[in-house]
Amino acid sequence: MRDQVENIASSTDEQISQLQAIRSELESSLAEYKTKVRDLDEHVAQLRDDLKATRGERDLAREDARKLDYQLTQRWIPDVVEYKELGSERHYPDNWEDLETWVELYGENKLVLHPLAIKAAKESQFNDIAFAYQSLEYLVRYYVPMRNRDIDDIGAYQNSQQALAGLGLVLSGVGTALNDSRYKQEYRRQYEGRSIWLDTHLKKGVGFDPSVAFRLYFHYDEATAKVVVGHLPSHLTNRISHSG
């Protein structure tokens, strides 16, 4: 009986030793696996950082290429040239991809494009994209000078009116939209840490066909003497467009 008990105990000890060895081996393998996973995670994170940096360099290179293209292919026109003489001298792209670059080059630090305006433009169905650029140019060359004119300076106002007529544009407030709780938030934007309202717009065309009707909503910031473009080139919702 004693021998049998000792044999059982010995067998149990061997099994325990084997199990401990297996456990030790598994723990070692697990530690090695965790190390490999950590190394892989670090490698993936590094690759992501490298990819982000590469994309950033690519975007900067594209931006520089666009600027160089403008400078090499377009003639720079002095500010003293009258609007009627501009004609084809100015470059009006037929795409939205150049929108931000164009504003940087031709905006004369008087024009701010809100991110929502850029998004709306790039998602729009408007056909005459070059016309949208001409409308932005009007704001820079005529609207801002008109707003900054001396009280007795009628020349800037007359120049603005002539430019509007030449483009077939109408400049007006947005009507009752800002008083309608159903739609007014569409006209609200954040600019330099504060809320502004798109209380003025340029418009051309009647109806609501997004391919031909043009609207450009903006806010004139008195403090900076800049136009903040908040939406283009489609309608924002108001009582009429909603029912239309």
C-alpha positions in Angstrom: 0.0 0.0 0.0 2.8 2.4 0.9 4.6 1.7 -2.3 1.4 2.3 -4.2 0.9 5.7 -2.4 4.5 6.7 -3.1 4.1 5.8 -6.7 1.0 7.9 -7.0 2.7 10.8 -5.2 5.7 10.5 -7.5 3.5 10.4 -10.5 1.6 13.5 -9.3 4.9 15.3 -8.7 6.0 14.6 -12.2 2.7 15.8 -13.7 2.9 18.9 -11.6 6.5 19.5 -12.8 5.4 18.9 -16.4 2.5 21.3 -16.1 4.7 23.9 -14.5 7.2 23.5 -17.4 4.4 23.9 -19.9 3.1 26.9 -18.0 6.5 28.4 -18.0 6.9 27.8 -21.7 3.5 29.3 -22.4 4.3 32.4 -20.3 7.5 32.8 -22.1 5.8 32.5 -25.5 3.1 34.9 -24.4 5.7 37.4 -23.3 7.5 37.0 -26.6 4.2 37.4 -28.5 3.3 40.6 -26.6 6.7 42.0 -27.4 6.2 41.3 -31.1 2.7 42.8 -31.0 4.1 45.9 -29.3 6.9 46.2 -31.8 4.3 45.8 -34.6 2.1 48.4 -33.1 5.0 50.8 -32.9 6.0 50.0 -36.5 2.4 50.6 -37.7 2.3 53.9 -35.8 5.5 55.0 -37.4 4.2 54.1 -40.8 1.1 56.1 -40.2 3.1 59.1 -39.1 5.3 58.7 -42.2 2.2 58.4 -44.4 0.7 61.5 -42.8 3.9 63.5 -43.3 4.2 62.3 -46.9 0.6 63.3 -47.7 1.3 66.7 -46.1 4.4 67.2 -48.3 2.4 66.1 -51.3 -0.4 68.6 -50.5 2.2 71.4 -50.0 3.9 70.5 -53.3 0.5 70.6 -55.1 -0.2 74.0 -53.6 3.1 75.3 -54.6 2.7 73.9 -58.1 -0.7 75.6 -58.5 0.7 78.9 -57.3 3.6 78.6 -59.7 1.2 77.8 -62.5 -0.8 80.9 -61.9 2.3 83.1 -61.7 3.8 81.6 -64.9 0.7 81.6 -67.0 -1.3 84.6 -65.9 -0.6 88.3 -66.3 -0.6 90.3 -63.1 -2.9 93.3 -63.5 -2.4 96.6 -61.5 -5.2 97.6 -59.2 -5.7 100.8 -61.1 -7.0 99.0 -64.2 -10.7 99.5 -64.5 -13.1 96.6 -64.4 -14.1 96.9 -68.0 -10.5 96.4 -69.0 -10.0 93.2 -67.1 -11.9 90.8 -69.4 -9.9 87.7 -70.1 -6.8 89.1 -68.4 -7.8 87.6 -65.1 -7.8 83.9 -64.6 -11.2 82.4 -63.7 -10.8 78.6 -63.2 -13.5 76.2 -64.4 -13.0 74.0 -61.3 -13.4 74.2 -57.5 -10.1 72.6 -56.7 -8.3 75.9 -57.3 -10.7 77.9 -55.1 -8.5 78.3 -52.1 -5.4 79.0 -54.1 -7.2 81.6 -56.2 -8.5 83.5 -53.2 -5.0 83.5 -51.7 -3.5 84.9 -54.9 -6.3 87.3 -55.9 -8.1 88.0 -52.6 -5.8 90.8 -51.6 -6.3 89.8 -48.0 -9.8 91.1 -48.2 -11.6 87.8 -48.6 -12.1 84.9 -46.2 -13.5 81.6 -47.3 -15.3 79.7 -44.6 -14.7 75.9 -44.6 -18.4 75.4 -45.1 -18.3 77.6 -48.2 -15.5 75.5 -49.7 -17.4 72.3 -48.9 -20.6 73.6 -50.4 -18.8 74.8 -53.6 -17.0 71.5 -54.1 -20.3 69.6 -53.7 -22.4 71.9 -55.9 -23.9 71.2 -59.3 -23.4 74.8 -60.6 -22.4 74.9 -64.2 -20.7 78.3 -64.6 -17.9 77.9 -62.1 -15.8 80.7 -63.7 -18.7 83.1 -62.9 -18.4 82.3 -59.2 -14.8 83.4 -59.3 -15.9 86.6 -61.0 -18.3 87.2 -58.2 -15.6 86.7 -55.6 -13.5 89.2 -57.6 -16.3 91.7 -57.4 -16.3 91.5 -53.6 -12.5 92.2 -53.5 -12.3 94.9 -56.0 -15.6 96.7 -55.6 -17.6 95.7 -52.5 -14.9 96.2 -49.9 -13.7 99.6 -51.3 -17.4 100.7 -51.4 -17.8 99.7 -47.7 -14.6 101.5 -46.8 -15.2 104.7 -48.8 -15.5 108.2 -47.3 -19.0 109.3 -46.7 -18.9 111.8 -49.6 -17.1 109.4 -52.0 -19.8 108.4 -54.6 -17.2 107.0 -57.0 -16.7 103.7 -55.2 -20.5 103.2 -55.0 -20.9 103.9 -58.7 -18.1 101.6 -59.6 -19.7 98.9 -57.5 -23.1 99.4 -59.2 -21.5 99.3 -62.7 -19.6 96.1 -61.8 -22.8 94.5 -60.6 -24.6 95.4 -63.7 -21.8 94.1 -65.9 -22.0 90.7 -64.2 -25.8 90.6 -64.0 -25.6 90.3 -60.2 -27.9 91.7 -57.6 -26.6 92.7 -54.1 -29.1 92.5 -51.3 -29.8 91.4 -47.8 -31.1 87.9 -47.1 -34.6 89.1 -46.1 -36.5 87.5 -43.3 -34.4 84.3 -43.2 -32.5 85.5 -40.1 -35.8 86.0 -38.3 -37.1 82.5 -39.1 -36.2 80.0 -36.4 -36.7 77.2 -38.8 -33.8 78.3 -41.1 -31.7 80.9 -39.4 -29.0 78.5 -38.1 -28.1 77.8 -41.7 -26.9 81.4 -41.9 -24.7 81.2 -38.8 -21.0 80.7 -39.0 -18.0 80.8 -36.6 -15.3 83.3 -37.4 -12.3 84.1 -35.3 -14.0 82.6 -32.2 -17.3 84.4 -32.5 -20.7 83.9 -34.3 -21.5 85.8 -37.4 -24.5 85.9 -39.6 -24.6 85.6 -43.4 -26.8 88.7 -43.7 -25.9 89.7 -47.3 -25.8 87.9 -50.6 -25.1 88.2 -54.3 -27.6 86.6 -56.6 -28.1 85.8 -60.2 -30.9 83.9 -61.9 -34.4 82.9 -60.7 -35.7 79.6 -59.6 -34.0 76.9 -57.7 -32.2 74.9 -60.3 -28.8 74.4 -58.6 -27.0 74.1 -62.0 -27.9 77.7 -63.1 -29.2 79.7 -60.1 -26.3 81.4 -58.3 -26.2 82.6 -54.7 -23.2 83.8 -52.6 -23.9 84.5 -48.9 -21.4 86.5 -46.9 -20.8 88.7 -43.9 -18.8 91.9 -44.0 -16.6 92.2 -40.9 -16.2 95.8 -39.9 -13.3 95.2 -37.6 -11.1 93.6 -40.2 -12.6 95.1 -43.4 -12.9 91.7 -44.8 -15.7 89.8 -46.5 -16.3 86.3 -45.0 -17.9 84.1 -47.6 -20.0 81.5 -45.8 -21.8 79.7 -48.6 -21.9 79.4 -52.4 -23.1 78.9 -55.1 -26.5 77.4 -54.2 -29.5 78.6 -52.2 -29.6 78.5 -48.5 -33.1 77.6 -47.2 -35.6 80.3 -46.6 -39.4 80.6 -46.7 -39.5 80.8 -50.5 -36.9 78.2 -51.4 -38.4 75.8 -48.8 -41.8 76.1 -50.4 -40.3 76.1 -53.8 
